[in-house]
């Protein structure tokens, strides 16, 4: 069966931030599975950087919360010990 290729142009924009994605779009002539053209769009660099910043912020916040939990657990142990000693007969 004869086949033919049809060319077309399109623009791609990030759905999240609206940045143009021209440099992130890659076309491949055919798929090994189906033999049809493939369009691959890499993640938006702007959103990827924002995501990396958010991950770093959340990791830092998580460490701070863990440190605070440790401080509170230590304070509880100190208060329990003080209460125990306060209840001993003199």
C-alpha positions as CSV (number, residue, x, y, z in Angstrom):
1,X,0.0,0.0,0.0
2,X,1.5,3.4,-0.9
3,X,2.0,5.9,1.9
4,X,2.8,9.6,1.9
5,X,4.0,12.1,4.5
6,X,2.2,15.3,5.3
7,X,4.0,18.1,7.0
8,X,2.5,20.6,9.4
9,X,3.6,23.3,11.8
10,X,2.4,23.8,15.3
11,X,3.4,25.8,18.4
12,X,3.7,24.3,21.9
13,X,3.2,26.2,25.1
14,X,3.5,25.1,28.7
15,X,0.1,24.6,30.2
16,X,1.3,25.7,33.6
17,X,3.3,28.9,33.0
18,X,2.6,29.6,29.4
19,X,6.2,29.6,28.3
20,X,7.0,28.8,24.7
21,X,8.2,25.3,24.3
22,X,9.7,25.4,20.8
23,X,13.1,24.3,22.0
24,X,11.6,21.4,24.0
25,X,9.7,19.8,21.1
26,X,11.3,16.9,19.2
27,X,9.8,14.9,16.4
28,X,10.6,11.4,15.4
29,X,9.7,10.0,12.0
30,X,8.2,6.7,13.2
31,X,7.5,4.6,16.2
32,X,8.9,1.1,16.3
33,X,5.6,-0.1,17.7
34,X,3.1,1.6,15.3
35,X,5.1,3.1,12.4
36,X,3.5,6.6,13.0
37,X,5.2,9.9,13.7
38,X,5.9,10.8,17.3
39,X,6.1,14.2,18.9
40,X,8.0,14.4,22.2
41,X,7.8,17.4,24.4
42,X,10.3,17.7,27.2
43,X,9.2,19.3,30.5
44,X,9.2,23.1,30.6
45,X,12.5,24.4,31.8
46,X,10.9,27.2,33.7
47,X,8.5,24.8,35.6
48,X,11.3,22.3,36.1
49,X,13.4,24.9,37.9
50,X,10.4,26.1,39.9
51,X,9.7,22.4,40.9
52,X,13.3,21.9,41.9
53,X,13.1,25.0,44.0
54,X,9.9,23.9,45.6
55,X,11.4,20.4,46.4
56,X,14.4,22.0,48.0
57,X,12.2,24.3,50.1
58,X,10.0,21.4,51.2
59,X,13.0,19.2,52.0
60,X,14.4,22.0,54.2
61,X,11.1,22.5,55.9
62,X,10.8,18.8,56.5
63,X,14.3,18.8,58.2
64,X,13.3,21.8,60.3
65,X,10.1,20.0,61.4
66,X,12.0,16.8,62.2
67,X,14.5,18.9,64.3
68,X,11.6,20.6,66.1
69,X,10.0,17.2,66.8
70,X,13.3,15.9,68.3
71,X,13.6,19.1,70.5
72,X,10.0,18.6,71.8
73,X,10.6,14.9,72.5
74,X,13.8,15.8,74.4
75,X,11.8,18.4,76.3
76,X,9.1,15.8,77.2
77,X,11.8,13.5,78.5
78,X,13.2,16.2,80.6
79,X,9.8,17.2,82.0
80,X,9.0,13.5,82.8
81,X,12.4,13.2,84.7
82,X,11.7,16.4,86.6
83,X,8.2,15.3,87.5
84,X,9.6,11.9,88.7
85,X,12.2,13.6,90.9
86,X,9.6,16.1,92.2
87,X,7.4,13.2,93.4
88,X,10.2,11.4,95.4
89,X,10.0,11.8,99.1
90,X,12.5,14.1,100.7
